[in-house]
């Protein structure tokens, strides 16, 4: 007997409610990467555009992704949509922006806080986001496949939350075969993607 899809979704949603706590700025949940999802991610790296972006409500995002995602990578779409729904439930945003991006450089290499309210990240290929709670003396890194919620400085009451800074993991110092990432980012539709609030010195 197969598991109820609604129950599975609720179980997946449950660990992320903590991000709404006044004092939390980051919520991470390790997620297994199925062989099908891993294969689809590899196919996207080989055949997909550098950036795939969709905006709107979930039904609009689904249609945009279906029309723009290369056929060998279509199995990424159900996971992206499930995470978009998860983000929508947690954030209470109905209009979203979903970005799937190939990253091969040391982009966003400085520790910062984003100019958004709430952001979801998942690295399908390569290392996940790095973060620090002590101004870089200790750096932690999300594993491949982990789903991460991060508060930005526009989140209500952000000043009261723990001060966690994050960055994209530098790739240039890694072995050549590890110098590529496939990163999913989900935001509210009008969030600014390229204006982090730099808190480094």
C-alpha positions as CSV (number, residue, x, y, z in Angstrom):
1,X,0.0,0.0,0.0
2,X,1.5,3.3,-1.1
3,X,1.8,6.2,1.3
4,X,-0.7,9.0,1.2
5,X,0.7,11.9,-0.9
6,X,-0.8,14.5,1.5
7,X,0.7,12.7,4.6
8,X,4.1,12.6,2.9
9,X,3.9,16.3,2.1
10,X,2.9,17.2,5.7
11,X,5.8,15.1,7.0
12,X,8.2,16.9,4.7
13,X,6.8,20.3,5.8
14,X,7.0,19.6,9.5
15,X,10.8,20.0,10.0
16,X,10.8,23.5,8.5
17,X,8.3,25.2,10.8
18,X,11.1,26.1,13.1
19,X,12.4,28.8,10.7
20,X,9.4,30.9,11.7
21,X,10.7,31.0,15.3
22,X,11.7,34.5,16.4
23,X,15.2,33.4,17.2
24,X,16.0,31.2,14.2
25,X,17.6,32.3,10.9
26,X,18.4,28.9,9.3
27,X,16.6,25.6,9.1
28,X,18.3,22.6,7.4
29,X,16.8,19.2,6.6
30,X,18.9,16.5,4.9
31,X,17.1,15.0,2.0
32,X,18.0,11.9,0.1
33,X,18.7,12.2,-3.6
34,X,17.1,9.3,-5.4
35,X,18.9,7.8,-8.4
36,X,16.3,9.2,-10.7
37,X,16.7,12.7,-9.3
38,X,20.5,12.4,-9.5
39,X,20.3,11.3,-13.1
40,X,17.9,14.1,-14.0
41,X,20.3,16.7,-12.4
42,X,23.2,15.3,-14.4
43,X,21.1,15.5,-17.6
44,X,20.3,19.1,-16.8
45,X,24.0,20.0,-16.5
46,X,24.6,18.4,-19.8
47,X,21.6,19.8,-21.8
48,X,20.0,22.6,-19.9
49,X,20.5,26.4,-20.0
50,X,22.7,28.2,-17.5
51,X,19.5,29.6,-15.8
52,X,16.0,28.3,-15.8
53,X,13.5,30.6,-14.1
54,X,9.7,30.5,-13.6
55,X,7.5,33.0,-11.9
56,X,3.9,33.1,-10.6
57,X,1.6,30.8,-8.8
58,X,2.3,27.1,-8.6
59,X,0.2,26.3,-11.7
60,X,2.0,28.9,-13.7
61,X,5.4,27.8,-12.5
62,X,4.5,24.2,-13.4
63,X,3.6,25.2,-17.0
64,X,6.7,27.3,-17.4
65,X,9.0,24.6,-16.2
66,X,7.4,22.0,-18.3
67,X,7.9,24.1,-21.5
68,X,11.5,25.2,-20.7
69,X,13.1,22.2,-19.0
70,X,15.0,19.9,-21.4
71,X,13.3,16.5,-21.8
72,X,16.1,14.4,-20.2
73,X,15.8,16.5,-17.0
74,X,12.0,16.6,-16.7
75,X,12.1,14.4,-13.5
76,X,13.5,17.5,-11.7
77,X,10.2,19.3,-12.1
78,X,8.1,17.3,-9.5
79,X,10.7,17.9,-6.9
80,X,11.0,21.6,-7.7
81,X,7.2,22.0,-7.6
82,X,6.9,20.1,-4.3
83,X,9.6,22.4,-2.8
84,X,7.8,25.4,-4.2
85,X,4.6,24.3,-2.5
86,X,6.5,23.7,0.7
87,X,8.0,27.2,0.5
88,X,4.6,28.7,-0.2
89,X,3.1,27.0,2.9
90,X,5.9,28.1,5.2
91,X,6.3,31.6,3.8
92,X,2.6,32.2,3.0
93,X,3.6,33.6,-0.4
94,X,1.5,32.6,-3.3
95,X,3.5,34.2,-6.1
96,X,6.9,32.8,-6.3
97,X,10.1,32.9,-8.3
98,X,11.9,29.5,-8.9
99,X,15.4,29.5,-10.3
100,X,17.5,26.6,-11.3
101,X,21.1,27.7,-12.0
102,X,24.4,26.1,-13.1
103,X,27.2,27.7,-11.0
104,X,30.9,27.3,-11.9
105,X,32.5,30.3,-10.3
106,X,33.1,31.7,-6.8
107,X,29.9,33.7,-6.9
108,X,28.6,35.3,-3.7
109,X,31.8,34.3,-2.0
110,X,31.5,36.8,0.9
111,X,29.4,36.0,3.9
112,X,26.2,38.1,3.8
113,X,22.5,38.3,4.5
114,X,20.1,38.4,1.5
115,X,17.8,41.3,0.8
116,X,14.8,38.9,1.0
117,X,12.4,37.8,3.7
118,X,12.7,34.0,3.3
119,X,14.7,31.9,0.8
120,X,14.8,28.2,0.1
121,X,17.9,26.5,-1.3
122,X,18.7,23.0,-2.6
123,X,21.9,22.0,-4.3
124,X,21.1,19.1,-6.6
125,X,24.7,18.8,-7.7
126,X,27.7,20.0,-5.7
127,X,28.1,21.5,-2.2
128,X,25.3,23.3,-0.5
129,X,25.3,26.7,1.1
130,X,27.9,27.6,3.7
131,X,27.1,29.6,6.8
132,X,28.7,30.9,10.0
133,X,27.4,32.1,13.3
134,X,30.7,33.6,14.5
135,X,31.9,35.8,11.7
136,X,33.7,33.1,9.7
137,X,35.7,31.5,12.5
138,X,33.6,28.4,12.1
139,X,32.1,27.5,8.7
140,X,29.4,24.9,8.2
141,X,28.3,23.5,4.8
142,X,25.0,22.0,3.8
143,X,25.4,18.6,2.0
144,X,24.3,18.0,-1.5
145,X,20.5,17.5,-1.6
146,X,19.8,19.2,1.7
147,X,16.9,21.7,1.8
148,X,17.7,24.9,3.6
149,X,15.5,27.8,4.6
150,X,17.3,31.1,5.3
151,X,15.8,34.3,6.7
152,X,16.8,37.5,5.0
153,X,17.0,41.0,6.4
154,X,13.4,41.7,5.2
155,X,11.9,39.0,7.4
156,X,9.7,40.6,10.1
157,X,11.7,40.8,13.3
158,X,14.9,39.7,11.6
159,X,17.0,41.8,14.0
160,X,15.9,39.6,16.9
161,X,17.0,36.4,15.2
162,X,20.4,34.7,15.5
163,X,22.9,36.4,13.3
164,X,23.8,33.8,10.7
165,X,25.7,34.8,7.6
166,X,25.9,32.6,4.5
167,X,27.7,32.4,1.1
168,X,28.0,30.2,-1.9
169,X,30.8,27.7,-1.3
170,X,34.0,28.7,-3.1
171,X,34.6,26.3,-6.0
172,X,38.0,27.4,-7.3
173,X,39.8,25.6,-4.4
174,X,38.1,22.3,-5.0
175,X,39.1,19.4,-7.4
176,X,38.1,20.1,-11.0
177,X,35.3,17.5,-10.9
178,X,33.7,19.4,-8.0
179,X,33.7,22.8,-9.5
180,X,30.1,22.9,-10.6
181,X,26.8,23.2,-8.8
182,X,23.2,22.9,-9.8
183,X,21.3,25.1,-7.4
184,X,17.6,25.5,-6.8
185,X,16.5,28.9,-5.3
186,X,12.9,29.7,-4.3
187,X,11.9,33.2,-3.3
188,X,8.8,35.5,-3.2
189,X,8.3,36.7,-6.8
190,X,9.6,40.2,-6.3
191,X,12.7,39.3,-4.3
192,X,15.9,40.8,-5.5
193,X,18.3,38.0,-6.5
194,X,21.5,39.9,-6.7
195,X,21.5,42.4,-3.8
196,X,22.9,40.6,-0.7
197,X,23.3,42.7,2.5
198,X,27.1,42.3,3.0
199,X,28.0,42.0,6.7
200,X,31.7,41.1,6.2
201,X,34.5,43.4,7.1
